[in-house]
Amino acid sequence: MTTPSALVHNVRQNHALEHATVHLLSRACPGVRLLGRSDARGFTLIGQVDTDTVRRTVDEGLARLQGHESWLATHPLCGTNLAAGALLLGGAAYAASALPTRSHGVRMLRGLLALGLAWPMARRAGPLAQKHITTTPEVLGLRVREVRCEHRGRITIHRVLLDHDR
């Protein structure tokens, strides 16, 4: 039975390898559009890439993460960036506008001011959340079990299944 902490650790490792793979695929196939999603069993990539290239880049990404290239574990286009930034901006605007006042104009002005002040922090929140919460470059004991390909019309989906030594 997998403990909750082991499950979270596995997802963080899988997410890091997904990012490393996307970094490398973007270099190997310039202009390719990719969408990725990690879970406890591995990750899914959606994009027009052939299976051999996906397998090669997954293997290379894993080797490079294990070789301490931790920068590969985070990605600037990760959804974590959007979610963390939105949470921080929304929280700041809500907190500022919720302060007592009778004037709707003052409430709106406070909210806008809070957004402006929180913006620099929001831009940093996503990368920090990736680094400390949603990914880990520590992938020793991680192995690629299988890379499957499925075509749904013009959409190519690769499912990367991983094993963990934990």
Secondary structure as UniProt FT lines:
FT   HELIX           4..28
FT   TURN            30..31
FT   STRAND          35..39
FT   TURN            40..41
FT   STRAND          42..46
FT   HELIX           51..66
FT   TURN            67..68
FT   HELIX           70..73
FT   TURN            76..77
FT   HELIX           79..97
FT   HELIX           104..129
FT   HELIX           130..134
FT   TURN            140..141
FT   STRAND          142..152
FT   TURN            153..154
FT   STRAND          155..164
//
